[in-house]
């Protein structure tokens, strides 16, 4: 349930980012809370319909340690991997 008279258009990005992050569980939820519901790549809050991706910092997809995972926007994740393949 939405709190009080809240609206996605009221400008309260902190409320909506935190509310939307509750759609995730496990490691993604942990990373979102640790990062204060901000993208580890661009620093913006997660407020729109764009999906949250879990990025492996060291590139090792078998390393699921919490300090190796960060929550980032889907587009930021695409950009990180695109820029790695271009170099």
C-alpha distances in whole Angstrom, upper triangle without the diagonal:
4,6,9,11,10,12,13,16,16,18,16,17,16,13,12,15,13,10,12,14,12,13,16,18,22,24,22,19,22,24,20,20,24,24,21,19,22,25,28,30,29,27,24,21,19,17,18,18,21,21,21,25,26,30,33,35,38,38,38,36,37,36,32,33,30,32,33,30,28,25,26,25,26,28,30,30,32,34,35,36,38,40,41,43,44,46
4,6,8,6,8,10,13,13,15,13,14,14,10,9,13,12,9,11,14,13,14,17,19,23,25,22,19,22,23,20,20,23,23,20,18,21,23,26,28,27,25,22,18,17,15,16,17,20,20,21,24,26,29,33,34,38,37,38,36,37,36,33,33,30,32,33,29,27,24,25,23,25,27,28,29,31,33,34,36,37,39,40,42,43,45
4,6,6,9,11,14,12,14,12,14,13,9,10,13,12,10,13,15,14,16,19,21,24,26,24,21,23,24,21,20,23,23,20,18,21,24,27,29,28,25,23,19,18,16,18,19,22,23,23,26,28,31,34,35,39,39,40,38,39,38,34,34,31,33,34,31,28,25,26,25,27,29,30,31,33,35,36,38,39,40,42,44,45,47
4,6,9,12,14,12,15,13,16,15,12,13,16,16,13,16,19,18,20,23,25,28,30,27,24,27,28,24,23,26,26,23,21,24,27,30,32,30,28,25,22,21,19,20,22,25,26,26,30,31,34,38,39,42,42,43,41,43,41,38,38,35,36,37,34,32,29,29,28,30,32,33,34,36,37,38,41,42,43,45,47,48,49
4,7,10,11,9,13,12,15,15,12,13,16,17,14,17,20,19,21,24,26,30,31,28,26,28,29,25,25,28,27,24,22,24,27,30,32,30,27,24,21,21,18,19,21,24,25,26,30,32,35,38,39,43,43,44,42,44,43,39,39,36,37,38,35,32,29,29,28,30,31,32,34,36,37,38,40,41,42,44,46,47,49
4,7,8,7,10,8,11,12,9,9,13,13,11,13,16,16,18,21,24,27,28,25,23,25,25,22,21,25,23,20,18,20,23,26,28,26,24,21,17,17,14,15,17,20,22,23,26,28,31,34,35,39,39,41,39,40,39,36,36,33,34,35,32,29,25,25,24,26,27,28,30,32,33,34,36,37,39,40,42,43,45
4,5,5,8,8,10,12,10,9,12,14,12,13,16,17,18,21,24,27,28,25,23,26,25,22,22,25,24,21,18,20,22,26,27,25,23,19,16,16,12,13,15,18,20,21,25,27,30,34,35,38,38,40,38,40,39,36,36,33,34,35,31,28,25,24,22,24,25,26,28,30,31,32,34,35,36,39,40,41,43
4,6,7,8,8,11,9,7,10,12,11,11,14,15,16,19,22,25,26,22,21,24,23,19,20,23,21,19,16,17,19,23,23,21,20,16,13,12,9,9,11,14,17,18,22,24,27,31,31,35,35,37,35,37,36,33,34,31,32,32,28,25,22,21,19,20,21,23,25,26,27,29,31,31,33,35,37,37,39
4,6,8,9,12,11,10,12,15,14,14,17,19,19,22,26,29,29,25,24,27,26,22,23,26,23,21,18,19,20,24,25,22,21,17,15,14,11,11,14,16,19,21,24,27,29,33,33,37,37,39,37,40,39,36,37,33,34,34,31,27,24,23,20,22,22,24,26,27,28,30,32,32,34,36,38,38,40
4,6,8,11,10,10,13,15,14,15,18,19,21,23,26,29,29,26,24,27,26,22,22,25,23,20,18,19,21,25,25,23,21,17,15,15,12,13,16,19,21,22,26,28,30,34,34,38,38,40,38,41,39,37,37,34,34,35,31,28,25,24,22,24,25,25,28,30,30,32,34,35,35,38,40,40,42
4,6,9,9,9,11,13,14,15,17,19,20,22,25,28,28,25,23,25,24,20,20,23,20,17,16,16,18,22,22,19,17,14,12,13,10,12,16,17,20,20,24,26,28,31,31,35,35,38,36,39,37,35,35,31,32,32,29,25,22,21,20,22,22,23,26,27,27,29,31,32,32,35,37,37,39
4,6,6,7,9,10,11,12,14,16,18,20,23,25,25,22,20,22,21,17,17,20,18,15,13,14,17,20,21,19,16,13,11,12,10,12,16,17,19,19,23,25,27,30,30,34,34,36,35,37,35,33,32,29,29,30,27,24,21,20,19,22,23,23,25,27,27,28,31,32,33,35,37,38,39
4,6,5,6,8,10,10,12,14,16,18,20,23,22,19,18,19,18,14,15,17,15,12,10,11,13,17,18,15,13,10,7,8,6,10,13,14,16,16,19,21,23,26,26,30,30,32,31,33,32,29,29,26,26,27,24,20,17,16,15,18,19,19,21,24,24,25,27,28,29,31,33,34,35
4,6,5,6,8,10,11,13,15,16,19,21,20,18,15,17,16,12,12,14,12,9,8,9,13,16,18,16,13,10,7,9,8,12,15,16,17,16,19,20,22,25,25,29,30,31,30,32,30,28,27,23,24,25,22,19,16,16,16,19,20,20,22,24,25,25,28,29,30,31,34,35,36
4,6,5,6,9,10,11,14,16,18,21,21,18,16,17,17,13,13,16,15,11,10,12,15,18,21,19,16,14,10,10,9,12,15,16,17,17,20,21,24,27,27,31,32,33,31,33,32,29,28,25,26,27,24,21,18,18,18,21,22,22,24,26,27,28,30,32,32,34,36,37,38
4,5,5,6,8,10,12,14,17,20,20,17,15,17,17,13,14,17,15,12,10,12,14,18,19,18,16,13,9,8,6,9,11,13,14,14,18,20,22,26,26,30,30,32,30,32,31,28,28,24,26,26,23,20,16,16,15,18,19,20,21,24,25,26,28,29,30,32,34,35,36
4,5,5,6,9,11,12,15,17,17,14,12,14,13,10,11,13,12,9,6,8,11,14,16,15,12,10,6,5,5,8,11,11,12,11,15,16,19,22,23,26,27,28,26,29,27,24,24,21,22,22,19,16,13,13,12,15,17,17,18,21,22,22,25,26,27,29,31,32,33
4,6,5,7,10,11,13,15,15,13,10,12,12,9,8,12,11,8,6,9,12,15,18,17,14,13,9,8,8,12,13,14,14,12,16,17,19,22,23,27,27,28,26,28,26,23,23,20,21,22,19,16,13,14,14,17,19,19,20,23,24,24,26,28,29,30,33,34,35
4,5,6,8,10,13,16,17,14,11,14,15,11,11,15,14,12,10,13,15,18,20,20,18,15,11,10,9,11,12,14,14,13,17,18,21,24,25,29,29,30,28,29,28,25,25,22,24,24,21,19,15,16,16,18,21,21,22,24,26,26,28,30,31,32,34,36,37
4,5,6,8,11,15,15,12,10,14,14,10,12,15,14,13,9,12,13,16,18,18,16,14,10,8,7,9,9,11,10,10,14,15,19,22,23,27,27,28,25,27,26,23,24,21,23,23,19,17,13,14,13,15,17,18,19,21,23,23,25,27,28,29,31,33,34
4,5,6,8,11,12,9,7,10,10,7,8,12,11,10,7,10,11,14,17,17,15,13,10,8,9,11,11,11,10,9,12,13,16,19,20,24,24,25,22,24,23,20,20,17,19,19,16,14,10,12,12,14,17,17,17,20,22,22,23,25,27,28,30,31,33
4,5,7,10,12,10,7,10,12,9,10,13,14,13,10,14,15,18,20,21,19,17,14,11,12,14,13,14,13,11,14,15,18,21,23,26,26,26,24,25,24,21,21,18,20,21,18,16,13,15,15,17,20,20,20,23,25,25,26,29,30,31,33,35,36
4,7,11,12,10,8,12,13,11,12,16,16,15,12,15,16,18,20,21,20,18,15,12,12,13,11,12,10,10,13,14,18,20,23,26,25,26,23,24,24,20,21,19,22,22,18,16,13,15,14,15,19,19,19,21,24,24,25,27,29,29,31,33,35
4,7,9,6,5,9,10,9,11,14,14,14,12,14,14,16,19,20,19,18,15,12,14,14,13,13,10,9,10,11,15,17,19,22,22,22,19,20,20,16,18,15,18,18,14,13,11,13,13,14,18,18,17,20,22,22,22,25,27,27,29,31,32
4,7,6,5,8,10,10,11,13,15,15,13,16,16,17,20,22,21,20,18,15,17,18,17,16,13,11,12,11,15,17,19,22,22,21,18,19,18,15,16,13,17,17,14,14,12,15,16,17,20,20,19,22,24,23,24,27,28,28,30,33,34
4,6,5,6,9,10,11,12,14,16,15,17,17,17,20,22,21,21,19,17,20,21,20,19,15,13,13,11,14,15,17,20,20,19,16,16,15,11,12,10,14,14,12,12,12,15,17,18,21,21,19,22,24,23,23,26,28,27,29,32,33
4,5,5,6,9,10,10,12,14,13,15,14,14,17,20,19,19,18,16,19,20,20,18,15,12,11,8,11,11,14,16,16,16,13,14,12,9,9,7,10,11,8,9,9,13,15,16,19,18,16,19,22,20,20,24,25,24,26,29,29
4,5,5,6,9,10,11,12,10,12,12,12,15,17,16,16,14,12,15,17,16,14,11,8,8,6,10,11,14,17,17,17,14,16,14,11,12,10,12,12,8,8,6,10,12,13,16,15,14,17,19,18,19,22,23,23,25,27,28
4,5,5,6,9,10,11,9,12,12,13,17,18,17,16,14,12,15,17,16,16,13,10,11,10,13,15,17,20,20,20,18,19,17,14,14,11,14,14,11,10,9,12,14,15,19,18,17,20,22,21,22,25,26,26,28,31,31
4,6,5,6,9,10,10,12,13,13,16,18,17,17,15,14,17,19,20,18,16,12,13,11,13,14,15,18,19,19,17,18,16,12,12,8,11,12,9,9,9,13,15,17,20,19,18,21,23,21,23,26,26,26,29,31,31
4,5,5,6,9,8,9,10,9,13,15,13,14,13,12,16,18,18,17,14,10,10,8,10,11,12,15,17,17,16,17,15,12,11,8,9,10,7,6,6,9,12,15,17,15,15,18,19,18,19,23,23,23,25,28,28
4,5,5,6,5,7,8,9,12,14,12,12,10,9,12,15,16,14,12,9,10,10,12,14,15,18,19,20,19,20,18,15,15,11,13,13,10,8,6,9,11,14,16,15,15,18,19,18,20,23,24,24,27,28,29
4,5,5,6,9,11,12,15,16,14,14,12,12,14,17,18,18,16,13,14,13,15,17,17,21,22,23,21,22,20,17,16,12,13,15,12,11,10,12,15,18,20,18,18,22,23,22,24,27,27,27,30,32,32
4,6,8,9,11,10,14,15,13,14,13,14,17,20,21,19,18,14,15,13,14,15,15,18,20,21,20,21,18,16,14,10,10,13,11,9,9,12,15,18,20,18,18,22,22,21,23,26,26,26,29,30,30
4,5,6,7,7,11,12,9,11,10,11,14,17,19,17,16,12,13,12,13,15,14,18,19,21,20,22,19,17,16,12,12,13,11,8,8,10,13,16,18,15,16,19,20,18,21,23,23,23,27,28,28
4,6,9,10,13,13,10,10,8,10,13,16,18,17,16,14,15,15,16,18,18,22,23,24,24,25,23,20,19,15,15,17,14,12,10,12,14,17,19,17,18,22,22,21,24,26,26,27,30,31,31
4,7,9,12,12,9,8,6,6,9,12,14,13,13,10,12,13,15,17,18,21,22,24,22,24,22,20,19,16,16,17,14,11,8,10,11,14,16,15,16,19,20,19,22,24,24,25,28,29,30
4,6,9,8,5,5,4,6,9,12,14,13,13,10,12,13,14,16,16,20,21,23,22,24,22,20,20,16,16,16,14,10,8,8,9,13,14,12,14,17,17,16,19,21,21,22,25,26,27
4,5,6,5,5,6,7,10,12,14,11,11,8,10,10,11,14,13,17,18,20,19,22,20,18,18,16,15,15,12,8,6,5,6,10,11,8,10,13,13,13,16,18,18,19,22,23,23
4,6,6,8,10,11,14,16,17,15,14,11,11,10,9,11,10,14,15,18,18,20,18,17,16,14,12,12,10,6,6,6,9,12,12,9,10,14,13,11,15,17,16,17,20,21,21
4,6,8,11,12,15,16,17,14,14,12,11,11,10,12,11,14,15,18,18,21,19,19,19,17,15,14,12,9,8,6,8,11,10,6,8,11,10,9,12,14,13,14,17,18,18
4,6,9,11,13,14,16,14,14,13,13,14,13,16,15,18,18,21,22,25,23,22,22,20,18,17,15,12,11,8,8,11,10,7,10,13,11,11,15,15,15,17,20,20,20
4,7,9,12,14,17,15,15,13,14,15,14,17,16,19,20,23,23,26,24,22,22,19,18,18,15,12,10,9,10,13,13,10,13,16,14,14,18,19,18,20,23,23,24
4,7,9,11,14,12,13,12,14,15,16,19,18,22,22,25,25,27,26,24,24,21,20,20,17,14,11,9,9,12,12,11,14,16,15,16,19,20,20,22,24,25,26
4,6,9,12,11,12,11,13,15,16,20,19,23,24,26,25,27,26,23,23,20,20,20,17,14,11,10,9,13,13,13,15,17,17,18,21,22,22,24,27,27,28
4,6,8,8,8,8,11,13,15,19,19,23,23,25,23,26,25,22,23,20,20,20,17,13,10,9,7,10,12,12,13,16,17,17,20,21,22,24,26,27,28
4,7,8,10,10,14,16,19,22,23,27,26,28,27,29,28,26,26,23,24,24,20,17,13,12,10,13,14,14,16,18,19,20,23,24,25,27,29,29,31
4,5,8,10,14,17,19,23,24,27,27,29,27,29,29,26,28,25,26,25,21,18,15,13,10,11,12,14,16,17,18,20,22,22,24,26,28,28,30
4,6,9,12,16,18,22,24,27,26,28,25,28,28,26,27,25,26,25,21,19,15,13,10,10,12,14,15,16,18,20,21,22,24,26,27,28,30
4,7,9,13,15,19,20,24,22,24,22,25,25,23,25,23,24,22,19,16,12,10,7,7,8,10,11,12,14,16,17,18,20,22,23,24,26
4,6,10,12,16,18,21,20,21,19,22,22,20,21,20,21,19,16,14,10,9,6,6,9,10,10,12,14,15,16,18,20,21,22,24,26
4,7,10,13,15,18,17,19,17,19,19,17,18,16,17,16,12,10,6,6,5,6,9,10,9,11,14,14,15,17,19,20,21,23,25
4,6,10,12,15,14,15,13,16,15,14,16,14,15,13,10,8,6,5,6,6,9,9,7,10,12,12,12,15,17,17,19,21,22
4,7,9,12,11,12,10,13,12,10,12,11,12,10,6,6,5,6,9,9,12,11,8,11,14,12,13,16,17,17,19,21,22
4,6,9,8,10,9,12,11,10,12,11,11,8,6,5,6,7,10,10,12,10,7,10,12,9,10,13,14,13,16,18,19
4,6,5,6,6,9,7,8,9,10,9,6,5,7,9,10,13,13,15,13,10,13,14,11,11,15,15,13,16,19,18
4,6,8,9,11,9,10,10,10,8,5,6,7,10,11,14,15,16,13,11,14,14,10,11,15,14,12,15,18,17
4,5,8,10,8,10,11,12,10,7,9,11,14,15,18,18,19,16,14,16,16,12,12,16,15,12,15,18,16
4,6,9,8,11,12,14,13,9,10,12,14,14,17,16,17,15,12,13,14,11,10,13,13,10,12,16,15
4,5,5,9,10,13,12,9,10,13,15,16,19,18,20,18,15,16,17,14,13,16,17,14,15,19,18
4,5,7,10,12,13,10,10,12,14,15,18,17,19,17,14,15,17,15,13,17,18,15,16,20,20
4,6,9,12,13,10,11,14,17,18,21,20,22,21,17,19,21,18,17,20,21,19,20,23,23
4,6,9,10,7,9,12,15,17,20,20,22,20,17,19,21,18,17,21,21,19,21,24,23
4,6,8,7,7,11,13,16,19,19,21,20,17,20,21,18,18,22,23,20,22,26,25
4,6,5,7,10,13,16,20,21,23,21,18,22,23,20,20,24,24,22,24,27,27
4,5,5,8,11,14,18,19,22,19,17,21,22,19,20,24,24,22,25,28,27
4,6,8,11,14,18,20,22,19,17,21,21,18,19,23,22,21,24,26,25
4,7,10,13,16,17,19,17,15,18,18,15,16,20,19,18,20,23,22
4,7,10,13,14,17,14,12,16,17,14,15,18,19,17,20,23,23
4,6,10,12,14,11,10,14,15,12,14,17,18,17,20,22,22
4,7,9,12,10,9,13,14,13,14,17,18,18,21,23,23
4,6,8,6,6,10,11,10,12,15,15,16,18,20,21
4,5,5,6,9,10,11,13,14,15,17,19,20,22
4,5,5,6,9,10,11,12,14,16,17,18,20
4,5,5,6,9,10,10,12,14,15,16,19
4,5,5,6,9,10,10,12,14,15,17
4,5,5,6,8,10,11,13,14,16
4,6,5,6,9,10,11,12,15
4,5,5,6,9,10,10,12
4,6,5,6,9,10,11
4,5,5,6,9,10
4,5,5,6,9
4,5,5,6
4,5,6
4,6
4
